Amino acid sequence: MSSPKKMTTTTQQALPNDLLLSCIARVSRLYYPTLSLVSKSFRSLVASQELYKTRFLLGHAESCLYVCLRFPPDPNPRWYTLCRIPDRLKKKNSSGNLLVPILIPSSPSSPPPQSHSSNHLVAVGSNIYKIGGDVPSSSKVSVLDCKSHTWNQAPSMRVERSSSSSTVSLLDGKIYVAGGCEDRNSVNWVEAFDPKTYTWSSVTSPSAAIRYGSVAEHRSLGLGGKFYIFGNYSDESGVVYNPKEGRWNPVPLFINMASELWYYSCCVIDNILFCWFHRHFYWYDYKVNLWKQVNGLEVLSKKLGKRLKTIENLVELFKHERWHCKIVDYGGKMVVFWDEECDGYQENRIWCAEIELERRDGDVIWGKVVWFDVVLTAQKSSCYFLNGNALSATV
């Protein structure tokens, strides 16, 4: 009788690195947090520069959402990114989208929540810039690399600025910073940072009426190739800077946008200003200087208004509604984050909705909700968008 044949085991040869890079580069970045759990080698791969070079060459760079939140009394911010879990792991009626924490070493310290420092985060390409450091004032600039999730330092501003009274906006790929200087006559009252050249340059200062306004805080906006500044929501005018002309001009009808920009969440998508206020989504038609409602979002607006009802009574006193709802440009789509305090439960829920936008007949904009869902659950009263921000980086 012949002896049985011995069973032999074979080890599958690992895929060549170039082929593995090419395969993973074609996978949506939304799945990278899940892939990083497979092994240490996968974790290193999804954070490697080679992978993102391959994604760029293949034309697979995409917008990725990041959320920065604080959980008082902890002064350190916590960072999250939106990910999508595999279909087989999704719960019934779930979109599969979740905010997952990011471990970021050497995260720079941040001003306390009351300084509104979340306004000083700006996303440009694959980086998130944090303008200014600790209060009361700083010229420090930190950069979060969204590919490797590491912090680096960028060239400092030319002057120190108060994080509570300066304002930051993005215009044509450059970061404009205004106000917050101890010397309001400084030639650097406004300066601009070019991420391509990694240099700061001075910008002609606006009128003394803006620099010496009765309020310490300013608001700004980059729109239509111009940089807008206003110093008070009750002002009857603002000023606008045209980089091509190198000068400031008054904007008499700016009052139609000013109060909304002060009190509510707004963002620019494809050179159009969008805002959530009075329980509806609006866009600003600067040709006629009027806010117009975005059509097709009535159901979401009703749900969002209902979720915010717990703080509605505070709106007239403290105008906090804009801090509890955040609108983000998500590669031409609109993403909305809002938080809900659940009655009877010891938790807060952060919701998210993704909206496709379409312009029809020139002066009508329609929105279509792709999905909306709870993306993060936290201990009750531990975090709100009052203490955070949301941004979209391209990686």
Phi, psi and omega per residue, in radians:
M1 nan 2.229 -3.090
S2 -1.357 2.533 3.123
S3 -1.277 2.562 -3.124
P4 -1.120 2.589 3.130
K5 -1.248 2.422 3.111
K6 -1.238 2.392 3.085
M7 -1.366 2.277 3.126
T8 -1.905 2.517 3.117
T9 -1.857 2.495 3.117
T10 -2.120 2.536 3.112
T11 -1.824 2.191 -3.131
Q12 -1.180 2.225 -3.128
Q13 -1.158 2.368 -3.139
A14 -1.105 2.582 3.096
L15 -1.141 2.526 3.033
P16 -0.984 2.520 -3.058
N17 -1.026 -0.702 -3.141
D18 -1.094 -0.693 3.137
L19 -1.215 -0.697 3.107
L20 -1.110 -0.744 3.085
L21 -1.047 -0.782 -3.119
S22 -1.094 -0.660 -3.133
C23 -1.203 -0.863 -3.079
I24 -1.224 -0.524 3.123
A25 -1.106 -0.400 -3.134
R26 -1.532 -0.126 3.113
V27 -1.498 2.445 3.134
S28 -1.051 2.464 3.127
R29 -1.043 -0.378 3.125
L30 -1.044 -0.422 -3.109
Y31 -1.680 -0.050 -3.079
Y32 -1.110 -0.684 3.084
P33 -1.023 -0.610 3.085
T34 -1.252 -0.729 3.118
L35 -1.079 -0.580 -3.105
S36 -1.168 -0.258 3.133
L37 -1.506 -0.160 -3.092
V38 -1.135 -0.850 -3.119
S39 -2.889 2.986 3.099
K40 -1.128 -0.644 -3.131
S41 -1.151 -0.679 3.085
F42 -1.171 -0.664 3.134
R43 -1.086 -0.684 3.097
S44 -1.229 -0.642 -3.089
L45 -1.151 -0.770 -3.076
V46 -1.265 -0.165 3.082
A47 -1.902 0.132 -3.053
S48 -1.474 2.582 3.093
Q49 -1.161 -0.561 -3.138
E50 -1.074 -0.674 3.141
L51 -1.108 -0.750 -3.082
Y52 -1.321 -0.477 2.997
K53 -1.145 -0.701 3.110
T54 -1.152 -0.729 3.101
R55 -1.048 -0.717 -3.141
F56 -1.145 -0.784 -3.124
L57 -1.137 -0.552 3.135
L58 -1.486 -0.094 -3.124
G59 1.300 0.530 -3.092
H60 -1.885 0.247 3.049
A61 -1.107 2.457 -3.072
E62 -2.516 2.867 3.114
S63 -1.367 2.405 3.140
C64 -2.275 2.373 -3.083
L65 -1.581 2.378 3.071
Y66 -2.213 2.468 3.126
V67 -2.231 2.292 3.091
C68 -1.982 2.106 -3.095
L69 -2.233 2.712 2.993
R70 -2.060 2.580 3.125
F71 -2.159 1.456 -3.115
P72 -0.954 2.511 0.177
P73 -1.553 0.099 3.113
D74 -1.117 2.080 -3.089
P75 -1.349 -0.231 -3.069
N76 -1.503 2.333 3.129
P77 -1.279 2.672 3.049
R78 -2.038 2.354 -3.084
W79 -1.855 2.478 3.123
Y80 -2.331 2.731 2.995
T81 -2.310 2.636 3.140
L82 -1.392 2.270 3.089
C83 -2.296 2.928 3.124
R84 -2.169 2.206 3.139
I85 -1.451 2.684 3.136
P86 -1.014 2.610 -3.091
D87 -0.984 -0.646 -3.079
R88 -1.204 -0.275 3.140
L89 -1.782 -0.075 -3.097
K90 -1.255 2.506 3.017
K91 -1.391 2.811 -3.140
K92 -1.051 2.363 3.128
N93 1.147 0.279 3.099
S94 -1.660 2.540 3.075
S95 -1.317 -0.337 -3.090
G96 1.460 0.087 3.141
N97 -1.710 2.308 -3.124
L98 -2.455 2.657 2.949
L99 -1.579 2.156 3.139
V100 -2.035 2.505 -3.112
P101 -1.216 2.611 3.085
I102 -1.997 2.293 3.053
L103 -1.541 1.902 -3.099
I104 -2.006 1.938 3.130
P105 -1.220 2.596 3.046
S106 0.966 0.749 3.082
S107 -1.151 2.255 -3.105
P108 -1.169 2.555 3.126
S109 -1.156 2.700 -3.047
S110 -2.256 2.733 3.084
P111 -1.112 2.774 3.116
P112 -1.131 2.814 -3.040
P113 -0.987 -0.608 -3.062
Q114 -1.161 -0.151 3.134
S115 -1.473 -0.043 -3.108
H116 1.000 0.591 -3.066
S117 -1.136 -0.266 3.128
S118 -1.084 -0.396 3.091
N119 -1.229 -0.197 -3.069
H120 -1.768 0.388 3.000
L121 -1.868 2.223 -3.104
V122 -2.345 2.278 3.105
A123 -1.701 2.231 3.066
V124 -2.328 1.992 -3.106
G125 1.087 -2.196 -3.113
S126 -1.672 0.193 -3.101
N127 -2.090 2.613 2.988
I128 -2.016 2.135 -3.095
Y129 -1.732 2.306 3.031
K130 -1.887 1.937 -3.040
I131 -1.608 2.074 -3.131
G132 1.633 2.762 -3.118
G133 -2.060 -2.297 -3.099
D134 -1.266 2.690 3.040
V135 -1.250 2.758 0.111
P136 -1.420 -0.455 3.130
S137 -2.704 2.737 -3.110
S138 -2.863 2.731 3.039
S139 -1.910 0.127 -3.031
K140 -1.215 2.500 3.071
V141 -2.321 2.131 3.126
S142 -1.965 2.623 -3.079
V143 -2.235 2.178 3.048
L144 -1.674 2.023 3.069
D145 -1.395 1.937 -3.064
C146 -1.352 -0.069 3.042
K147 -1.465 -0.829 -3.094
S148 -1.792 -0.152 -3.096
H149 0.990 0.891 3.073
T150 -2.250 2.632 3.112
W151 -1.641 2.488 3.026
N152 -2.355 2.950 3.112
Q153 -1.842 2.389 3.048
A154 -1.829 2.918 3.098
P155 -0.980 2.405 -3.122
S156 -1.221 2.745 3.019
M157 -1.135 2.844 -3.102
R158 -1.285 -0.412 3.113
V159 -2.359 2.721 3.035
E160 -1.336 2.539 -3.112
R161 -2.356 2.551 3.033
S162 -1.300 2.235 -3.121
S163 -1.219 -0.317 -3.106
S164 -1.529 -0.320 -3.065
S165 -2.131 -0.054 3.064
S166 -1.593 2.928 -3.128
T167 -2.411 2.558 -3.049
V168 -2.291 2.364 3.088
S169 -2.546 2.759 3.116
L170 -1.824 2.296 3.120
L171 -2.471 2.043 3.085
D172 0.880 0.759 3.066
G173 1.456 -0.069 3.114
K174 -1.906 2.616 3.135
I175 -1.741 2.052 3.126
Y176 -1.767 2.300 3.124
V177 -2.164 2.341 -3.096
A178 -2.415 2.572 3.028
G179 1.328 -3.058 3.113
G180 1.369 0.067 -3.133
C181 -1.458 2.525 3.047
E182 -1.154 -0.676 3.089
D183 -1.683 1.853 -3.089
R184 -1.305 -0.129 3.046
N185 -1.669 0.105 -3.102
S186 -1.031 2.441 3.086
V187 -1.209 -0.221 3.108
N188 -1.836 0.438 3.119
W189 -0.988 -0.591 2.988
V190 -2.148 2.317 3.029
E191 -2.488 2.793 -3.061
A192 -2.247 2.466 3.125
F193 -1.943 2.265 3.111
D194 -1.799 1.877 -3.128
P195 -1.096 -0.380 -3.135
K196 -1.279 -0.709 -3.130
T197 -1.744 -0.175 -3.131
Y198 1.033 0.755 -3.119
T199 -2.332 2.651 3.032
W200 -1.766 2.561 3.070
S201 -2.415 2.593 3.128
S202 -1.342 2.617 3.085
V203 -2.143 2.434 3.109
T204 -0.879 2.327 -3.097
S205 -1.326 2.598 3.069
P206 -1.330 -3.031 -3.071
S207 -1.149 2.800 3.118
A208 -1.094 -0.467 3.137
A209 -1.064 -0.591 3.103
I210 -1.410 -0.801 -3.073
R211 -1.195 -0.550 -3.121
Y212 -1.942 0.583 -3.137
G213 -1.108 2.911 -3.074
S214 -1.298 -0.226 3.127
V215 -1.955 2.632 -3.109
A216 -1.385 -0.624 -3.071
E217 -1.453 2.641 3.025
H218 -2.234 2.796 3.034
R219 -2.158 2.655 -3.134
S220 -2.515 2.930 -3.082
L221 -2.787 2.354 3.006
G222 -1.803 2.064 -3.046
L223 -2.682 2.316 3.051
G224 1.079 0.572 3.133
G225 1.335 0.240 -3.114
K226 -2.311 2.712 -3.099
F227 -1.955 2.039 -3.099
Y228 -1.771 2.492 3.041
I229 -2.376 2.435 2.965
F230 -2.469 2.648 -3.005
G231 -1.877 -0.155 -3.106
N232 -2.808 2.374 -3.127
Y233 -1.110 -0.324 -3.125
S234 -1.686 -0.015 3.106
D235 -1.094 2.591 3.108
E236 -1.545 -0.050 3.128
S237 -2.727 2.821 3.030
G238 -2.245 -2.982 3.085
V239 -2.275 2.661 -3.102
V240 -2.340 2.383 -3.128
Y241 -1.880 2.251 3.081
N242 -1.833 1.881 -3.093
P243 -1.033 -0.534 -3.138
K244 -1.203 -0.641 3.136
E245 -1.556 -0.417 -3.128
G246 1.237 0.530 -3.140
R247 -2.567 2.848 3.138
W248 -1.757 2.567 3.079
N249 -2.360 2.620 3.095
P250 -1.279 2.667 3.082
V251 -2.192 1.571 -3.034
P252 -1.019 -0.586 -3.054
L253 -1.663 0.260 -3.082
F254 -1.131 -0.355 -3.141
I255 -0.975 -0.462 -3.132
N256 -1.174 -0.337 3.095
M257 -1.920 -0.451 -2.933
A258 -1.020 -0.875 -3.053
S259 -1.116 -0.655 3.128
E260 -1.167 -0.689 -3.140
L261 -1.194 -0.486 3.115
W262 -1.317 -0.709 -2.925
Y263 -1.797 -0.379 -2.994
Y264 -2.225 2.943 -3.129
S265 -1.424 2.234 3.135
C266 -2.330 2.759 3.000
C267 -2.751 2.790 3.136
V268 -1.792 2.181 3.108
I269 -2.208 2.105 -3.116
D270 0.878 0.781 3.077
N271 1.150 0.429 3.063
I272 -2.172 2.316 -3.137
L273 -1.507 2.168 3.099
F274 -2.006 2.662 -3.104
C275 -2.683 2.610 2.996
W276 -1.916 2.074 3.036
F277 -2.799 2.722 -3.120
H278 0.939 0.668 3.034
R279 1.219 0.312 3.129
H280 -2.496 2.819 3.018
F281 -1.643 2.338 -3.124
Y282 -2.259 2.780 2.973
W283 -2.256 2.647 -3.048
Y284 -1.747 2.087 3.081
D285 -1.627 1.674 -3.057
Y286 -1.235 -0.236 3.108
K287 -1.169 -0.585 3.141
V288 -2.055 0.076 3.114
N289 0.951 0.879 3.135
L290 -2.424 2.581 2.976
W291 -1.469 2.358 3.109
K292 -2.186 2.478 -3.075
Q293 -1.300 2.455 3.036
V294 -1.382 2.154 -3.100
N295 -1.404 2.712 3.032
G296 1.548 -0.014 -3.081
L297 -1.991 0.390 -3.066
E298 -1.092 -0.702 -3.124
V299 -1.150 -0.785 3.118
L300 -1.150 -0.694 3.125
S301 -1.069 -0.702 3.123
K302 -1.139 -0.747 3.136
K303 -1.154 -0.753 3.135
L304 -1.125 -0.739 3.106
G305 -1.083 -0.654 3.118
K306 -1.175 -0.698 -3.117
R307 -1.151 -0.507 -3.087
L308 -1.591 0.056 -3.035
K309 -1.119 -0.431 -3.115
T310 -1.149 -0.389 -3.140
I311 -1.958 0.058 -3.028
E312 -1.061 -0.642 -3.129
N313 -1.146 -0.354 3.126
L314 -1.488 -0.269 -2.996
V315 -1.046 -0.793 -3.084
E316 -1.178 -0.448 -3.119
L317 -1.539 -0.752 -2.991
F318 -2.117 -0.166 3.103
K319 0.956 0.824 -3.098
H320 -1.575 -0.098 -2.997
E321 -1.033 -0.617 -3.092
R322 -1.155 -0.434 -3.133
W323 -1.404 -0.242 -3.121
H324 -1.744 0.029 3.106
C325 -2.465 2.221 -3.082
K326 -2.220 2.224 3.115
I327 -1.824 2.367 -3.071
V328 -2.314 2.469 2.997
D329 -1.367 2.038 -3.079
Y330 -2.020 1.251 -3.139
G331 1.071 0.695 -3.128
G332 1.673 -0.224 3.025
K333 -1.726 2.868 3.072
M334 -1.830 2.258 3.014
V335 -2.008 2.345 -3.128
V336 -2.095 2.227 3.018
F337 -1.916 2.447 3.005
W338 -2.628 2.751 -3.125
D339 -1.998 2.675 -3.080
E340 -2.345 2.176 3.036
E341 -1.579 2.078 -3.015
C342 -1.503 2.043 3.093
D343 -1.133 2.303 3.104
G344 1.509 -0.078 3.135
Y345 -2.178 2.563 3.127
Q346 -1.556 0.952 -3.104
E347 -2.719 2.714 2.959
N348 -1.927 2.553 3.090
R349 -2.070 2.330 3.040
I350 -1.818 2.153 -3.114
W351 -1.758 2.785 3.082
C352 -2.521 2.477 3.065
A353 -2.330 2.408 3.062
E354 -1.891 2.279 -3.011
I355 -2.249 2.230 3.006
E356 -1.514 2.463 -3.090
L357 -2.043 2.484 3.120
E358 -2.481 2.267 3.112
R359 -1.680 2.235 -3.117
R360 -2.158 2.476 3.056
D361 0.945 0.474 3.018
G362 1.419 -0.815 -3.029
D363 -2.147 0.399 3.084
V364 -2.272 2.303 3.117
I365 -2.108 2.280 3.121
W366 -1.954 2.557 3.065
G367 -2.097 2.540 3.092
K368 -2.264 2.139 -3.125
V369 -1.320 2.085 3.108
V370 -1.391 -0.786 3.070
W371 -2.867 2.741 2.939
F372 -2.596 2.547 -3.014
D373 -2.945 2.865 2.974
V374 -1.310 2.196 -3.094
V375 -1.959 -0.194 3.116
L376 -2.747 2.370 3.063
T377 -2.070 2.265 -3.096
A378 -2.304 2.887 3.117
Q379 -1.065 2.452 -3.064
K380 -0.960 2.353 3.107
S381 1.130 0.273 -3.118
S382 -1.588 -0.500 3.141
C383 -2.667 2.539 3.035
Y384 -2.455 2.941 3.044
F385 -1.267 -0.105 2.935
L386 -1.012 -0.508 -3.067
N387 -1.908 0.470 -3.077
G388 -2.839 -2.964 -3.101
N389 -2.739 2.886 3.072
A390 -2.359 2.438 -3.107
L391 -2.473 2.868 3.104
S392 -2.176 2.116 3.087
A393 -1.903 2.746 -3.133
T394 -1.890 2.047 -3.117
V395 -2.372 nan nan
